[in-house]
Amino acid sequence: MKVKRLYRTQHDRKLAGVCGGLGKYFNIDPTVVRIIFILLIIPTAFLTMPIAYLIATFLIPNEQDVI
């Protein structure tokens, strides 16, 4: 049984690979995750989502470190 792991992608990254990794983890297109992220930036006053992205960058391991 293969365990599903969350990691930042190496090949589908625009900044740090967080949205690409979330897309792979939830089996959805990473572009959809990026659009949702951008749409959530507006109601959170441009502060909460970028901080969450920065924290995720440090907490979620890089793909090459996991595999």
N, CA, C and O atoms as a GROMACS GRO file, in nm:
protein
  268
    1MET      N    1   0.084  -0.118   0.000
    1MET     CA    2   0.000   0.000   0.000
    1MET      C    3   0.089   0.125   0.000
    1MET      O    4   0.175   0.142   0.086
    2LYS      N    5   0.066   0.210  -0.096
    2LYS     CA    6   0.147   0.331  -0.109
    2LYS      C    7   0.080   0.446  -0.032
    2LYS      O    8  -0.039   0.472  -0.048
    3VAL      N    9   0.158   0.511   0.051
    3VAL     CA   10   0.108   0.623   0.130
    3VAL      C   11   0.114   0.750   0.046
    3VAL      O   12   0.214   0.778  -0.019
    4LYS      N   13   0.007   0.825   0.049
    4LYS     CA   14   0.000   0.951  -0.025
    4LYS      C   15   0.076   1.057   0.054
    4LYS      O   16   0.048   1.080   0.172
    5ARG      N   17   0.172   1.123  -0.010
    5ARG     CA   18   0.256   1.222   0.057
    5ARG      C   19   0.237   1.359  -0.006
    5ARG      O   20   0.221   1.371  -0.128
    6LEU      N   21   0.237   1.459   0.077
    6LEU     CA   22   0.230   1.598   0.030
    6LEU      C   23   0.372   1.651   0.020
    6LEU      O   24   0.449   1.643   0.116
    7TYR      N   25   0.405   1.706  -0.094
    7TYR     CA   26   0.537   1.766  -0.114
    7TYR      C   27   0.525   1.879  -0.216
    7TYR      O   28   0.428   1.886  -0.291
    8ARG      N   29   0.626   1.967  -0.217
    8ARG     CA   30   0.631   2.075  -0.316
    8ARG      C   31   0.691   2.017  -0.444
    8ARG      O   32   0.795   1.951  -0.440
    9THR      N   33   0.627   2.043  -0.557
    9THR     CA   34   0.672   1.984  -0.683
    9THR      C   35   0.797   2.052  -0.737
    9THR      O   36   0.823   2.170  -0.711
   10GLN      N   37   0.873   1.974  -0.811
   10GLN     CA   38   0.992   2.026  -0.879
   10GLN      C   39   0.959   2.072  -1.020
   10GLN      O   40   1.015   2.171  -1.067
   11HIS      N   41   0.869   2.001  -1.088
   11HIS     CA   42   0.846   2.025  -1.230
   11HIS      C   43   0.727   2.115  -1.258
   11HIS      O   44   0.719   2.174  -1.365
   12ASP      N   45   0.635   2.126  -1.166
   12ASP     CA   46   0.516   2.208  -1.188
   12ASP      C   47   0.513   2.322  -1.086
   12ASP      O   48   0.417   2.338  -1.011
   13ARG      N   49   0.619   2.399  -1.086
   13ARG     CA   50   0.626   2.508  -0.989
   13ARG      C   51   0.634   2.642  -1.060
   13ARG      O   52   0.697   2.656  -1.165
   14LYS      N   53   0.570   2.739  -1.000
   14LYS     CA   54   0.579   2.877  -1.047
   14LYS      C   55   0.664   2.958  -0.949
   14LYS      O   56   0.751   3.034  -0.990
   15LEU      N   57   0.639   2.941  -0.819
   15LEU     CA   58   0.720   3.006  -0.717
   15LEU      C   59   0.797   2.900  -0.638
   15LEU      O   60   0.914   2.874  -0.665
   16ALA      N   61   0.729   2.840  -0.541
   16ALA     CA   62   0.796   2.742  -0.456
   16ALA      C   63   0.742   2.601  -0.474
   16ALA      O   64   0.795   2.508  -0.413
   17GLY      N   65   0.640   2.583  -0.555
   17GLY     CA   66   0.585   2.450  -0.580
   17GLY      C   67   0.474   2.407  -0.488
   17GLY      O   68   0.431   2.292  -0.493
   18VAL      N   69   0.427   2.497  -0.402
   18VAL     CA   70   0.322   2.463  -0.305
   18VAL      C   71   0.191   2.430  -0.376
   18VAL      O   72   0.131   2.327  -0.348
   19CYS      N   73   0.146   2.514  -0.465
   19CYS     CA   74   0.019   2.491  -0.536
   19CYS      C   75   0.028   2.367  -0.626
   19CYS      O   76  -0.069   2.293  -0.638
   20GLY      N   77   0.142   2.345  -0.688
   20GLY     CA   78   0.160   2.225  -0.768
   20GLY      C   79   0.153   2.099  -0.683
   20GLY      O   80   0.093   2.000  -0.724
   21GLY      N   81   0.212   2.103  -0.566
   21GLY     CA   82   0.207   1.989  -0.474
   21GLY      C   83   0.068   1.964  -0.421
   21GLY      O   84   0.025   1.849  -0.410
   22LEU      N   85  -0.004   2.071  -0.388
   22LEU     CA   86  -0.142   2.055  -0.342
   22LEU      C   87  -0.231   1.998  -0.453
   22LEU      O   88  -0.319   1.916  -0.427
   23GLY      N   89  -0.207   2.042  -0.575
   23GLY     CA   90  -0.284   1.989  -0.687
   23GLY      C   91  -0.261   1.841  -0.708
   23GLY      O   92  -0.355   1.766  -0.732
   24LYS      N   93  -0.135   1.798  -0.698
   24LYS     CA   94  -0.106   1.655  -0.712
   24LYS      C   95  -0.165   1.576  -0.596
   24LYS      O   96  -0.216   1.466  -0.616
   25TYR      N   97  -0.157   1.630  -0.477
   25TYR     CA   98  -0.208   1.559  -0.358
   25TYR      C   99  -0.359   1.537  -0.367
   25TYR      O  100  -0.408   1.429  -0.333
   26PHE      N  101  -0.432   1.638  -0.411
   26PHE     CA  102  -0.578   1.628  -0.419
   26PHE      C  103  -0.628   1.585  -0.557
   26PHE      O  104  -0.749   1.585  -0.582
   27ASN      N  105  -0.536   1.548  -0.647
   27ASN     CA  106  -0.570   1.503  -0.783
   27ASN      C  107  -0.654   1.604  -0.861
   27ASN      O  108  -0.752   1.568  -0.926
   28ILE      N  109  -0.615   1.731  -0.852
   28ILE     CA  110  -0.678   1.835  -0.933
   28ILE      C  111  -0.569   1.913  -1.004
   28ILE      O  112  -0.451   1.906  -0.968
   29ASP      N  113  -0.607   1.985  -1.105
   29ASP     CA  114  -0.512   2.063  -1.183
   29ASP      C  115  -0.449   2.171  -1.095
   29ASP      O  116  -0.523   2.246  -1.030
   30PRO      N  117  -0.317   2.182  -1.090
   30PRO     CA  118  -0.252   2.285  -1.010
   30PRO      C  119  -0.295   2.427  -1.047
   30PRO      O  120  -0.290   2.517  -0.964
   31THR      N  121  -0.337   2.448  -1.172
   31THR     CA  122  -0.385   2.580  -1.213
   31THR      C  123  -0.511   2.617  -1.136
   31THR      O  124  -0.530   2.734  -1.101
   32VAL      N  125  -0.596   2.520  -1.108
   32VAL     CA  126  -0.717   2.544  -1.029
   32VAL      C  127  -0.678   2.585  -0.887
   32VAL      O  128  -0.738   2.676  -0.831
   33VAL      N  129  -0.578   2.520  -0.830
   33VAL     CA  130  -0.530   2.557  -0.696
   33VAL      C  131  -0.475   2.698  -0.697
   33VAL      O  132  -0.500   2.775  -0.604
   34ARG      N  133  -0.402   2.734  -0.800
   34ARG     CA  134  -0.346   2.870  -0.810
   34ARG      C  135  -0.458   2.975  -0.822
   34ARG      O  136  -0.450   3.081  -0.760
   35ILE      N  137  -0.561   2.945  -0.900
   35ILE     CA  138  -0.674   3.039  -0.915
   35ILE      C  139  -0.746   3.055  -0.782
   35ILE      O  140  -0.780   3.167  -0.744
   36ILE      N  141  -0.770   2.944  -0.711
   36ILE     CA  142  -0.835   2.952  -0.580
   36ILE      C  143  -0.750   3.035  -0.484
   36ILE      O  144  -0.803   3.118  -0.409
   37PHE      N  145  -0.620   3.014  -0.487
   37PHE     CA  146  -0.529   3.091  -0.402
   37PHE      C  147  -0.542   3.241  -0.431
   37PHE      O  148  -0.552   3.322  -0.339
   38ILE      N  149  -0.540   3.277  -0.558
   38ILE     CA  150  -0.550   3.419  -0.596
   38ILE      C  151  -0.687   3.476  -0.556
   38ILE      O  152  -0.695   3.589  -0.508
   39LEU      N  153  -0.793   3.397  -0.574
   39LEU     CA  154  -0.926   3.444  -0.534
   39LEU      C  155  -0.937   3.462  -0.384
   39LEU      O  156  -1.013   3.547  -0.337
   40LEU      N  157  -0.864   3.382  -0.306
   40LEU     CA  158  -0.868   3.396  -0.160
   40LEU      C  159  -0.781   3.510  -0.109
   40LEU      O  160  -0.798   3.555   0.004
   41ILE      N  161  -0.688   3.558  -0.191
   41ILE     CA  162  -0.604   3.670  -0.149
   41ILE      C  163  -0.689   3.796  -0.130
   41ILE      O  164  -0.666   3.873  -0.036
   42ILE      N  165  -0.784   3.817  -0.218
   42ILE     CA  166  -0.863   3.941  -0.215
   42ILE      C  167  -0.943   3.957  -0.085
   42ILE      O  168  -0.932   4.061  -0.021
   43PRO      N  169  -1.025   3.858  -0.043
   43PRO     CA  170  -1.102   3.879   0.079
   43PRO      C  171  -1.018   3.874   0.207
   43PRO      O  172  -1.065   3.918   0.312
   44THR      N  173  -0.896   3.823   0.200
   44THR     CA  174  -0.812   3.818   0.320
   44THR      C  175  -0.719   3.939   0.329
   44THR      O  176  -0.621   3.938   0.403
   45ALA      N  177  -0.749   4.040   0.252
   45ALA     CA  178  -0.677   4.168   0.257
   45ALA      C  179  -0.528   4.152   0.224
   45ALA      O  180  -0.443   4.220   0.282
   46PHE      N  181  -0.497   4.062   0.130
   46PHE     CA  182  -0.361   4.044   0.080
   46PHE      C  183  -0.259   4.008   0.188
   46PHE      O  184  -0.140   4.031   0.169
   47LEU      N  185  -0.304   3.953   0.300
   47LEU     CA  186  -0.210   3.925   0.408
   47LEU      C  187  -0.210   3.778   0.448
   47LEU      O  188  -0.103   3.717   0.454
   48THR      N  189  -0.325   3.720   0.475
   48THR     CA  190  -0.332   3.585   0.529
   48THR      C  191  -0.279   3.480   0.431
   48THR      O  192  -0.199   3.395   0.470
   49MET      N  193  -0.323   3.484   0.308
   49MET     CA  194  -0.283   3.381   0.210
   49MET      C  195  -0.133   3.385   0.178
   49MET      O  196  -0.070   3.280   0.173
   50PRO      N  197  -0.073   3.502   0.156
   50PRO     CA  198   0.072   3.501   0.133
   50PRO      C  199   0.151   3.449   0.254
   50PRO      O  200   0.254   3.383   0.237
   51ILE      N  201   0.104   3.478   0.374
   51ILE     CA  202   0.171   3.425   0.494
   51ILE      C  203   0.154   3.274   0.500
   51ILE      O  204   0.248   3.202   0.533
   52ALA      N  205   0.033   3.224   0.467
   52ALA     CA  206   0.009   3.079   0.465
   52ALA      C  207   0.098   3.012   0.361
   52ALA      O  208   0.151   2.904   0.386
   53TYR      N  209   0.114   3.075   0.244
   53TYR     CA  210   0.200   3.020   0.139
   53TYR      C  211   0.345   3.015   0.186
   53TYR      O  212   0.415   2.916   0.163
   54LEU      N  213   0.390   3.119   0.252
   54LEU     CA  214   0.527   3.123   0.303
   54LEU      C  215   0.550   3.015   0.408
   54LEU      O  216   0.653   2.947   0.407
   55ILE      N  217   0.455   2.998   0.498
   55ILE     CA  218   0.466   2.893   0.600
   55ILE      C  219   0.467   2.755   0.534
   55ILE      O  220   0.546   2.668   0.572
   56ALA      N  221   0.379   2.735   0.436
   56ALA     CA  222   0.374   2.606   0.366
   56ALA      C  223   0.506   2.579   0.293
   56ALA      O  224   0.548   2.464   0.283
   57THR      N  225   0.569   2.682   0.242
   57THR     CA  226   0.697   2.666   0.173
   57THR      C  227   0.802   2.607   0.267
   57THR      O  228   0.884   2.525   0.226
   58PHE      N  229   0.799   2.648   0.392
   58PHE     CA  230   0.897   2.598   0.488
   58PHE      C  231   0.857   2.464   0.550
   58PHE      O  232   0.944   2.387   0.589
   59LEU      N  233   0.727   2.436   0.561
   59LEU     CA  234   0.682   2.313   0.627
   59LEU      C  235   0.671   2.193   0.534
   59LEU      O  236   0.698   2.080   0.575
   60ILE      N  237   0.631   2.215   0.409
   60ILE     CA  238   0.612   2.104   0.315
   60ILE      C  239   0.747   2.073   0.251
   60ILE      O  240   0.812   2.162   0.196
   61PRO      N  241   0.790   1.946   0.258
   61PRO     CA  242   0.921   1.912   0.200
   61PRO      C  243   0.920   1.921   0.048
   61PRO      O  244   0.815   1.910  -0.016
   62ASN      N  245   1.037   1.940  -0.007
   62ASN     CA  246   1.057   1.946  -0.151
   62ASN      C  247   1.048   1.805  -0.210
   62ASN      O  248   1.082   1.708  -0.142
   63GLU      N  249   1.002   1.792  -0.332
   63GLU     CA  250   0.983   1.663  -0.396
   63GLU      C  251   1.112   1.580  -0.400
   63GLU      O  252   1.109   1.460  -0.373
   64GLN      N  253   1.222   1.641  -0.433
   64GLN     CA  254   1.348   1.566  -0.443
   64GLN      C  255   1.396   1.517  -0.308
   64GLN      O  256   1.473   1.421  -0.301
   65ASP      N  257   1.353   1.581  -0.199
   65ASP     CA  258   1.392   1.538  -0.065
   65ASP      C  259   1.308   1.419  -0.017
   65ASP      O  260   1.352   1.342   0.068
   66VAL      N  261   1.186   1.403  -0.074
   66VAL     CA  262   1.095   1.297  -0.031
   66VAL      C  263   1.118   1.170  -0.109
   66VAL      O  264   1.117   1.060  -0.053
   67ILE      N  265   1.139   1.183  -0.238
   67ILE     CA  266   1.148   1.064  -0.326
   67ILE      C  267   1.288   1.009  -0.326
   67ILE      O  268   1.315   0.909  -0.393
   0.00000   0.00000   0.00000
